[in-house]
Amino acid sequence: MNSIAIRTRALALLKKFYGYDRFRPGQSEVIEAVASGRDALVLMPTGGGKSLCYQIPALMAEGCAVIVSPLIALMEDQTAALVANGIPAAAIHSNRPESENRDIVQAAFDGKIKLLYISPERLLSDLDLWVSRMPVSLFAVDEAHCISQWGHDFRPTYTQLNVIKKRFPDTPMLALTATADRLTRDDIAAQLGLRDPLRWTGSFARPNLSLRVVQGASKKDRVAAVRALVRKYPNDSGIVYTLSRAGAEDMHKAMSEAGIRSAVYHAGMDARERNAAQRAFTDGNVQVICATVAFGMGIDKSNIRWVVHNNLPGNIESYYQEIGRAGRDGLPAETVLFYSFQDVIRRKKFIEESGRPQVDTEKLEQMQRYAEGNVCRRRVLLNYFGEEAPADCGNCDVCLHPPVRFDGTVLAQKAASAVVRTDGRVGIFMLTDILRGSARADLRREGFDTIRTYGAGRDVPAFKWNNYIVQMIQMGLLDVAYDESNHLKVTPMGWRVLRGEMPVMLAEPELPEAKEKKSARKTPETPTDPVLQLFEHLKGVRKTVAARSGVPAYLVFSDATLLDMARRHPLTYEDFTDVSGVGERKAARYGRKFIAAIRKFDGLSASMPEGSTYKATLLLHNAGLALGEIAETRGLKTETVLNHIARLIDEDMISDFSRYLTRKAFDEICAGVAPDAPVPSDLRDKYSSGTIAVALAARRFNSRRNG
């Protein structure tokens, strides 16, 4: 196919299966390259639509596409979404009986599966067994940053995938990732042996995500902030990422005690518990999941409205990937990063135990600079990934609330004096407690309650003191002695401040979140905008439909699709297919429920106009389903479906009826039934009334066509 034919076919498939009228930036270019047989290296942010870059070419080509994926959960999520759209896909993995895996492989050989997901370990072990004999249309390596030692999630097994290009030199290969700097991108291409690949780097802007960093917040403040987000988005979901398993358990406990439906997820749980927690989250049975970074890869849940980091991530790649799990539908979402210098100390300890301290230290320092920065945070992120940002974003805390600075010389002198008077034997939190006049037993035991600066800062809240001390460290007034239990020392510059030789300007920190009030516990107000009212109502319909279908709510429709639905008010199947994100399969399967809900919302009869129902059968016919599949999908008898097909033939909406009628049946029925005459009893005994109706409609169709 030439370029024009590829683009035309790709757009038709996009509308048919996914319900969209246009591609996102970069998708069309990558699809055209791969469909033409070229390799590609695709860097698109989380939620940017990477999967379509290989799914559409797979649908256009003969054979089966092989998708290399690192996690079973990721494979299952992707295949479930494809099947929901009417695309034949499957995954083979260790959680499935080997007999089922063999059946799936055979189905791929028989041409019944267009996309086959597999782990790198399984692919390498089965390469000679069956992969080398299968008609592979393309290879796609998802989460490709795992192949590079410069990446943030290096996996040694990925480095062996270079054998694919050696064994299949003429088969196009895509490498896809959401987070990779320039060095990692080059390494991916070299390691996989990509040949003159199209390199596409999508924009990392994600303007719908608000970015906020809060320094020095106490545990109580952090819990209050998360609870406030839950109240703000009562019908949506959020993720709290923590540095440790204990942190995840603590936050889960705090949420549960507040009456919030919460789940916990970390590597210390067995696979069954983790899967149950993930399913509860994706199905919408819990609002919050409190997790370590082990959670989230491949989660395509569209209504995650916020992500909170309870601790500083180890690098910008991980941070960006994790916040990208919010707002995948393009609607507004919030991200909050709680930053404590104590996190830096803990991260440095982890790095000492890692196998590549130099790389990890550099990445941590970049993450630290992001958290401590006073310039537009989105510009910092975009710059890290090599993308220019010509202006401030207007949707981060620095842009929305520029820091207010004040003369903090006296505060700095009090802090430095306390460090000196304790002989440099205290860390950040002990220093705060000394300045605040705490009655801690260990403080009194050390005699710190007798020094002159004890209680000298009682009028300053603890979270502010923590923040000010971190600023002093950032400015170089205080230093952290990592080899002395992270105790603080006064630097030469700090001594100049202490002697009154130079002033200090500090930034005024904001409260991490307003304290909870009794009034905040009230049920959220119902929106007054009719579109938003219908939007919220349709969320309830989606939840009911998802529960009855046994699938997660986001696999029915995304929030963005529901919002477009609320704006368009589709009252017929034809209108329903115009909604963004409604493909043919989903329109036929779910349309009746949602259209009825919209009609009732508008004060109309829930029943659609006469003749609407057979249009849903047309949608499934166009999607390529067989008679039994259409009947099962629609919950109708096959006779009813056949009568729909007959009507569609009479209205010239269907010209291919071979799926419903054999040549022998057509000839016998047409020979035995004269025009406008009743059907003889022997034919009624041999063929169903629906089959006879289709045959006679087909005869009328041929008569019209032949003139």
N, C-alpha and C positions, 0 to 999 in steps of 0.2 A: 504494500500500500504506500502511496505517496503521502506527503505531509498533510495535505488537505483531507484526504480520506481517513487518515489516522485521527485527526482532530474531530472530524464529523462523527466517526464511530465512537470515539471516547466520550463525547458529549452526550450521545444517545444512551450509552451505558450508564453514565453518571445520573441522568434523569430517570432512567428505567429502574435501576436498583437502589439508588441512594436518594433520589428525589430532589436533586439540586440542578440548577440551570447553568451554573458556571463554576469553573475551577478556581481554587485559590491561587495566589501568585506562586509560580514555580511548578505546580502540579502538571500543567499541560506540557511544559517544556520537558520535564523528566519522562512523562508518559510517552511522548513522541520519540524521545531518544531510545528508550528501552524497547518500544514496539518496533523500532527500526533496527534492533539488534545491538545497540551500544551499551556499554557499562555506564554506571552512574554512581556518584557519591552524593548523597542527599543529607543536608543538615537543615532540619526544620525544628523549631521549638515544639515542646510538648503541646499537643492540641492543634498543631499546624497542618495536619493532614498528610503525614508521611505515608500511611498505609495505602492510600489511594494510588500512590506512585507505583506500587507493584500490583495492586489488586486489579486496576483497570487493564494494564497490559496483559495480565494473566487471563482475563476474560476475553481479550481480543485474540489470543494465540491458541494454537493447537497444543495439546498436551497439558501437563500439570505443573504449576509453579511450586517450587519448594522454598519454604520460608524458614530460615534458621532463627530460632527464638530461645532466649536463655531460661525462661521460667514457664512452668506448666500453667500457672495462673494467667500469664500473659497469652499463651496459646489458646486456652479455653475462652478467654474474654474475646479475643479476636474472632475465633471460629463461631462463637455464639452470635456475635454481631453480624457476621457474614450470612449465616444461615437465616437469621431473622430478616435479612434483606432478600432472601431467595437465592443466595449464591452457594453452590455446593462446595463446602470446605470441611476439613477435618484436621485432627492433630493426633500424632502417635506419641505416647510417652509412658513412663513407668507406672503411672497411676491407673493405667487401663490394662485389662487382661490381654495377654499376648495374642490370644485368639482374635480379639477385636482389632488389635493393631494389624494383624495379618489381613483381616477382612478389609480394613481401610486401605492398605497398600494395594490389594487386589482391585479395589474400586478405583483407585488412582490409575492403575494400568488399564482398566476398562473404560477410562474416560468419564467416569461418573463424579470425579472430584477435580475442581479447577485449582484449588489452593490447598497445599498440604504443609502443616506446621510441624516442625521437628526440632529437637534440641541439638546443639553442636556435637555433643557426645554421641547421641544416637545416629546422627547423620554419618559421622566418621566411622562408627562401628558397622553400619549397614551399607557403606558405600559400594563395596564389592558384592554384597549379598543381593541387593535389588536396585539401589539408586542408579547405578551405572547402566542398568538395562531399561530404565523407565524413560518415556518421552518427556523430558523436562523442558518446559517453555522458558523458564527463567529461574535464577536463584536470587533470593533477597536475604541479606544478613541484617537482621534487626538488632538494635542496641549495639551498633558496630564499634562504638568506643571501647567495648570490652576487649577488643583485640590489641589495643595499644597500651604499652606500659606508661605512656604519658596521660592516658585517660584516667578518670576518677574511679573506675570500677573494673580494673584489669582482671581478666580471666584467662589463665594460661591455655585452656582448651581452644579458645578462639584463634590462637596463633596457628593452629593446625589446619584452619579452614583454607589456607592458600592452596591446598591440594585440589579444591573444587575447580579453580580456573585451569589447573594443569590437566585435569581429567575432562573438563568440558570447555575447551578453549573458545568454542563458537557460540556458547550459550550466554546471553546477557546476564550480568550480575549487578545487583544494586547493593550498596552499603548505606544503611540509614541510621541516623542518630539524632538525638535532640540536643546534645551538649558535647561540643568538642571545640577546643581552640585550634589555631592554625597548625600547630605542631602535631596535634592528635589527628587532624584531618589528613595531613600528608602521610602520617604513619599508617592510617587505615588503608589508604589507597595502595601503599607499597606492600603492606603485609598480605593483603588479599590478592595482589597481582592484577589489579584492575588495569585494563588496557584503554588508554586515552579516554578516561571516563568523563562524562558530563559532570561538572561540579556545580551543584546548586546549593547556595546558602540562603535560606529564607531569613526574613527579618525576625529579630528577637524582641521586638518592641512590646508585644502583648499589652497594648494600652488599656485594656479592660481590667488589668490587675493593678490594684493600688498597692504601694510598697510602703511599709512602715517598720522602723527599728526603734525599740524601746530599751533604753539602758538602765541598769540598776533596779529593775522591778523586783519586789519581793515575791515569794511563792504565793502569798495571798493575793497580791495584785495580778499575778499571771492567771490564777484561777478565775478571778473576777472578770478579767478581760475575755477569757474564753466563754464564760457564762453569758457575757454581754453579746458576743457574736451569735451564740445559740439562740438567744432571745430575738436578735435582729433578723435571723433567718430561720424561723421556726419550722418551715416546711422543706428545708434544704439540709445539706450535710457539710461537715468540716473535718479536717485532719489536724491533730496535734502531734508534731514530731518531737521526740525527746532523744537525748544523748544516750540514755541507759535504759535497761529493762525496768529497773526500779523506778525511774522517772515516769515511764509509761504507766506502770501500775499505780503510782501515786496520783497521777492526773486522772486516770480512769476512776479511781476511788473517789476523788473529789467531785467528778462529774456525777457519778452514781448517787452520792450523798445529796447532791443538789436536785435529784429527781430527773436528771438528763439521761436519755437512753444512750449508753456509751458501750464501747467494746475496746479491748486491748489486744495488741498484736506485737509480738517480738520473737526473736530467734530462740528464746528459752522455752517456748510452748511447742508441743508436738504438732505434727502436720495437721491432724484432725482439728485441733483447737484453732490453729491459725486459719484453716480453710473456713471453719464455722464463723469466725470473726469477720473475715473478708466477705463472706456471703451475706452476713447480717448487714454489713455496711453497704454493699452494692445493691442489695434488695431494698434498702431504705428502712430496715427494721431498727437501726440505730442512727442517731444523728451525728455522733462523734466517734471517731476511732483514734485512740491514743496509741502511738506506735513508735518504734525505732525506725531507722531508715530501711529496715528489711521490708517495709510495706510500701506498696504503691506502684511498682514498675508495671506499666501496661494497663493500669486501671483507667478505663475510659468512661467513668461515671460523669455525666454531664452537669449534674446539679451540685457539684462541690463548690460552695460559695466562699469558702475561706480556708486558708492554711496557716497554722501557727507553728513557729519553730520555738520550742521552749528553751533551746540551747543553740549556740553558734554552730552551723555546719562546718565541715572540714575544708570545703572548697566551694567556689562559686558554681562549678558545674552541677554538683549535687543540689545546692540550694536552688538553682534555677529550675532544675528538673522537678524538684519537689513542689515548689510554688506553682509550677506549670500545671499541676493536677487540679488547680482551681480554675473555674471559668473556662473550661474547654469548649463550652458552647458559644463563647464570645460575649456573654453577658457580664456585667460588672461583678467582680469578686475581690476579696480583701486578703492581704497577706501581712502577717505580723511576725517580726523576728525579735525575740527577747535576747538581749546581749548582756553578758556578764564577763568581766575579765577572768573570772574563775573558769569559764569555759575555755578560754585560750590556754590556761594552765593545764587543764585536763587534756585538751587536744594535743598539746606539746608532749605530754607523757605518752599518748597513743603513738605519736610519730616516732618517738624513740624506739618503740617496739616494732615499727613497720620495717619493710625491707627496702624502702627508698626514701630515707629521711630528707634528702635535699629537695626532691620534687614536692613532697607533701608539706614541707615547711614553707616553701615558696607559695604554694596554693593557699595554705592557711593564712599567711600574711596578707594575701590579696583579699581573702574573705574578711579578715579583720579590718582592713582599710575600708572596705565597703560598709561595714557595720558602724565604723567610727566616723565616716565621712560627713561633711556638711555641704556637699554639692548634690545635685539631682541624682537620685539613686539609679534611675533607669539609664542615665548617661554612663554611669560607672559600669553597669552590666553590659550595655551595648558595646562600650569601648573594650571590655574584656574579650568579647566574642568577635572583635574586629569590625564592628558596625558603627558608622558615624551617626551621631545624634546632633543635629544642627541646633536644637533648642531644648530647654527644660521640658519635662513631661507634664507637669501640672497635676500629677496624680500620685505623688509620693509625699511623705511627711516633710521632707526638706523643702519641696516646692510649695506645699500647702501651708506649712507652718515654719517659716525660716526661724532658726534659733535666735532667741533674744539673748544678747550678751550683756554682761555687767562686770563691774570691777570686783573680782573675787580675790584680791590680794590678801585680805585679812583671813579669809577662809583657807587659802593656801598656806599661809603662815601658821595657822592653828594646826593644820594637818601635818606639815613638815616638822613643827615643834614636837608634836606627839610622837612622831617616828623617832626623832632624835632622843627624846626623853625615855623611850622604851629600848634604847640601844639597837634599834632596827630589828626587833624580835616579833613584829606583828605583821599580819597580812591585811587585806582590804577590809574584811568584815570585822576583825578585832579593832582595827583603827577606827572604824565607824562607831563601834560600841563604846570605845574610850571617849570619843568626842561627844557622844550622846549621853554619857554618864550611865551606862548600863550596869546592872548589878550582877552580871554573870559571875558564876562561882570561879571559873578559871581565870577571869580577868582580875578578880580580887585576890586570888591565890598568888598571882604573879606580882601583885602590888601595883598594878597599873592604875588603881583607883586613888593612889596617893600622889600621882604626878600633877604638875601645875595645870596641864591642859585637860585633865579629866573633867568631862561635862562642859567644856568650853563651847560646844556646838549643840546644846540641848534644843535650841530654837529651830534647828534645821532637821527636817524629816530624814529618816534613815535612807530611803531610796535616793534622796537628793545627795546625801553624803557619798553614797556608793558611786553615784554618777560623777560627782565632782572629783573624787579620788581617781577614777578611771581617766578623766580628762587630764588630770595632773600627770598621770603616767604617760598618756599620749603626747603631752607637751614636753616630756623629758624632765619634769621636776622631780619625779619619783621613779625609781627603778625597781623591778621585781627580781629578786635573787632566787632563781629557779633551783639552784643547788643548796639553798638554805630554807627549805620548806616554804618557798614563795613569799618570803618576808620582804617588806618594803625598805628601801634605802633612799636617802636624800642625795640627789645628784649635785654636781657643782652648780648647775643652774638653779636647782632648788635652794641651795644655800644662799645664792644671791637674792632670791625672793625673800627668804627668811630674814636676811639682814636689811631688807627694805631697799635694795639697790635696783629692783625692777618690778613693774606691776604685772598682774595676771588678770586676763579677761577670761571669764568662764561663760559657758552657754547654759541658759536656764532650762533644765529638763521639764518635760510635761508629765503629768500623771499618766500612767499607762492606760488607765481607763477610769472613768468616774466610778466611785464606790456604789455598790448596789443599794438601791432604795426599795422600800416596800412597794412603792408604786410600780417599780420595774417588773414586778412579778405578775402584773396584770396581763390578761390575754392580749396579744398584739391586735391593734386596731385593724378592722377590715378596710382595704383600700377603697377609695371613692371613685377612682378612675374605672369605668366599665371594662376597659381592656384588661386592666390588672385584676379586676374581680373575676373575669372569665378565665384569665390565666391561672389564678389560684384554684378555681373550680376544676379546670382541666387537669391540674396536678392530682386532684383527688380521683378523677376518672382514670387517669393513667395508673395510679396506685392500685385501684381495683382491677383493672384490666391485666396489669402485670401479675398480680397475685393469682388470678384465675388461669393465666397462661403459664405460670411457673417460671417466669423470667424476671430479671431485675428491671426496675422501672425505666432506667435509661436506655434499655434495649427496645422499649416500646417506642418512645419518642424523647428527644432531648428537650430541655427547657427552652432552647432557642426555637425549636419547632413548635412547641406549645404556644410560645409568645406570638409567633407568626400566625398561628391558627387563631389565636384570640383577636388579632388585628384584622384578619381576613374574614372571619365568620363564615366558613364554608358550610353551605346547607345542602349540597349534593356531592356525589362522588367526583363529578367533574371538577367542582370547586376544590374539593379536598386534595386532589392530586397537584393543585397549583401551590400548595403550602410547601415552603422550603423544608426539605428533609423527609418528605413523604414519598417513598418509592411505590412502585406498583404493588408489590407483595404486601407491604404494610397498609396501604390504602384499602386493599380488599379485605385484609384480616381484621383491621381495627377501625376502619372508617365508620361503620354503622354506629358503634358505641359513641365515638366522639361527635359525629354529626348530630346524633340524637341529643346529646348533652348540650350542644350549642343551640340547637333548635329550641329546646326547653328553656334555656337561659334567655332566649329572645322572646319567650312567650308563645312559641309556635308548637304545633303538634310534633311529638318526637318522631312520628312516622315520616319517612321521606316521601317525596312525590311519587306517584305511580310510575313504574318503569325504572326507578333508580337502581333497584337491587341487581338487575341483570348486568348493569354496567360494571359492578364489582367483579362479576364473572369474566367480563372482557379484560379487566386488568390482569387477572391471573392467567388468562389465556395468553395475553401478550407477554407475560413473564415466563412463558414456556412450560407451565405446569401441565401434567397429565390430568385426565378426567378424575381419577381417584384423589389426586392431590388437591385439585380445586374443591372437590366435595368436602374433603377433610378440613381444609383451611377455612372454608366458609361455614362448615357445620350444616351442610345441606345433603339431601339425598342425591345420588347420581342422576336420577330421573329429572329432578328439578334443574340440575346443571345442564343436562342435555337439552332441555326445553329452552334454557337461556341461550345455548349455543345456536339452536335453530332460529331463534328470534334475531340474534346478532347476524346470522348469515342472511336472513331476509332483509335486514337493514344495511347490508353491504359493509358491515363492520368487521367481518371475518371472511377471509378468502381461502384459508388453509384449514380444512376440517378432517385431515387424515388421522389426527389423534383420537377422533371420536367415532370413526367409521371405517371399516375395512372395504376394500374394493368389491369383494364378494357380496357383502351385505348391501352395499349401494346398488349393485346391479340387480340383485334379487328383489329388493324393495321397489326399485323403479320399474322393473319389469312386471311386478305383480300388482301395482297400484296405478290405475289410470288417472289422468288429471281430473281433479274435482270429484273423484269417486271415493267411496269409503274403503277402508283398509280391510282386505279379506282376513277371515279368522285365522287361517293357517299362518299368515305372516305375524298376526298379533300373538300367536302362540310361540312363534320362533324368535321374535325380536321384541324388545321393550318398546313402549310407546315413545320414549325419548329418542331411541335410536331411529325409529321410523320417522319421527319429526325432523331429525337432522338430515336424514337421507332425502326426504322430500324437499326440505329447504335447499339442500345442495343442488338438487335437480333444478329448482327454480333459479338458483344463482347461475348455473351453467347456461340455462336458457336465456337469461338476461345478458350474460356476457357474450354469448354467441349470436345474439341479436335477432 
